Amino acid sequence: MIDKQYFVSLYALILGYAKVFLTMFVKRKKNRSGTTSIVVAEKTKGIYKELITIGVAKDSNEIDSLVNAGHEWISKEESRR
């Protein structure tokens, strides 16, 4: 049987790593006009929060470049935090 205190500290350790690697992500949102918005979002405590809108595009090449820009923004933001 796992000691309760050990389980809580193990759970916090796992969540600590998850927060570093999995909080921010690039999200593609379809708009009614047919365009796609590229946003950087994060999920904390089960709630999604949009941090920044990278841009809006209709062409798949533009969408890919905006997704890359979103990944660059995430790496800069993680180094800042």
C-alpha contacts under 8 A as a table, 3 or more apart, distances in Angstrom:
res1	aa1	res2	aa2	distance
2	I	6	Y	7.00
2	I	7	F	6.52
3	D	6	Y	5.32
3	D	7	F	6.27
4	K	7	F	5.09
4	K	8	V	6.31
5	Q	8	V	5.22
5	Q	9	S	6.37
6	Y	9	S	5.28
6	Y	10	L	6.09
7	F	10	L	5.09
7	F	11	Y	6.02
8	V	11	Y	5.03
8	V	12	A	6.19
9	S	12	A	5.02
9	S	13	L	6.15
10	L	13	L	5.04
10	L	14	I	6.27
11	Y	14	I	5.19
11	Y	15	L	6.19
12	A	15	L	5.03
12	A	16	G	5.96
13	L	16	G	5.00
13	L	17	Y	6.52
14	I	17	Y	5.36
14	I	18	A	6.24
15	L	18	A	4.85
15	L	19	K	6.01
16	G	19	K	5.24
16	G	20	V	6.55
17	Y	20	V	5.24
17	Y	21	F	6.40
18	A	21	F	5.35
18	A	22	L	5.30
18	A	23	T	7.18
19	K	22	L	5.54
19	K	23	T	5.24
20	V	23	T	6.65
21	F	24	M	7.82
22	L	25	F	7.29
23	T	42	E	4.97
23	T	43	K	5.63
23	T	44	T	6.96
24	M	40	V	6.68
24	M	41	A	5.56
24	M	42	E	4.28
24	M	43	K	7.09
24	M	74	I	6.82
25	F	40	V	5.66
25	F	41	A	5.57
25	F	42	E	6.21
25	F	71	H	7.76
25	F	74	I	7.52
26	V	38	I	6.91
26	V	39	V	5.85
26	V	40	V	4.61
26	V	41	A	6.35
26	V	67	V	6.68
26	V	70	G	6.11
26	V	71	H	6.89
27	K	38	I	5.84
27	K	39	V	5.29
27	K	40	V	6.01
27	K	41	A	6.70
28	R	36	T	6.36
28	R	37	S	5.78
28	R	38	I	4.87
28	R	39	V	6.55
29	K	36	T	5.48
29	K	37	S	5.03
29	K	38	I	6.43
29	K	39	V	7.64
30	K	34	G	6.73
30	K	35	T	6.22
30	K	36	T	4.64
30	K	37	S	6.42
31	N	34	G	5.50
31	N	35	T	5.41
31	N	36	T	5.80
31	N	37	S	7.02
32	R	35	T	7.35
34	G	58	K	7.07
35	T	56	V	6.61
35	T	57	A	5.63
35	T	58	K	4.65
36	T	56	V	5.62
36	T	57	A	5.47
36	T	58	K	6.05
36	T	63	I	7.43
37	S	53	T	7.30
37	S	54	I	7.68
37	S	55	G	5.92
37	S	56	V	4.39
37	S	57	A	6.59
38	I	53	T	6.07
38	I	54	I	5.48
38	I	55	G	5.52
38	I	56	V	6.19
38	I	63	I	7.43
38	I	66	L	6.62
38	I	67	V	6.62
38	I	70	G	7.60
39	V	50	E	6.66
39	V	51	L	7.37
39	V	52	I	5.73
39	V	53	T	4.28
39	V	54	I	5.43
39	V	55	G	7.29
39	V	70	G	7.29
40	V	50	E	5.98
40	V	51	L	5.61
40	V	52	I	5.46
40	V	53	T	6.42
40	V	54	I	7.17
40	V	70	G	6.37
40	V	74	I	7.61
41	A	48	Y	6.68
41	A	49	K	5.47
41	A	50	E	4.18
41	A	51	L	5.30
41	A	52	I	7.27
42	E	48	Y	5.71
42	E	49	K	5.44
42	E	50	E	6.54
42	E	51	L	7.16
43	K	46	G	6.01
43	K	47	I	5.37
43	K	48	Y	4.46
43	K	49	K	6.31
44	T	47	I	5.50
44	T	48	Y	6.74
44	T	49	K	7.99
50	E	53	T	7.62
54	I	66	L	6.52
54	I	69	A	7.27
54	I	70	G	6.22
55	G	66	L	6.54
56	V	63	I	7.71
57	A	60	S	7.77
57	A	62	E	5.88
57	A	63	I	5.70
58	K	62	E	7.17
58	K	63	I	7.09
59	D	62	E	5.32
59	D	63	I	6.29
60	S	63	I	4.92
60	S	64	D	6.18
61	N	64	D	5.16
61	N	65	S	6.33
62	E	65	S	5.13
62	E	66	L	6.17
63	I	66	L	5.10
63	I	67	V	6.15
64	D	67	V	5.04
64	D	68	N	6.30
65	S	68	N	5.09
65	S	69	A	6.24
66	L	69	A	4.88
66	L	70	G	6.12
67	V	70	G	4.92
67	V	71	H	6.35
68	N	71	H	5.09
68	N	72	E	6.29
69	A	72	E	5.02
69	A	73	W	6.18
70	G	73	W	5.01
70	G	74	I	6.24
71	H	74	I	5.05
71	H	75	S	6.35
72	E	75	S	5.20
72	E	76	K	6.35
73	W	76	K	5.18
73	W	77	E	6.06
74	I	77	E	5.03
74	I	78	E	6.01
75	S	78	E	5.19
75	S	79	S	6.32
76	K	79	S	5.28
76	K	80	R	6.30
77	E	80	R	4.96
77	E	81	R	6.21
78	E	81	R	5.17
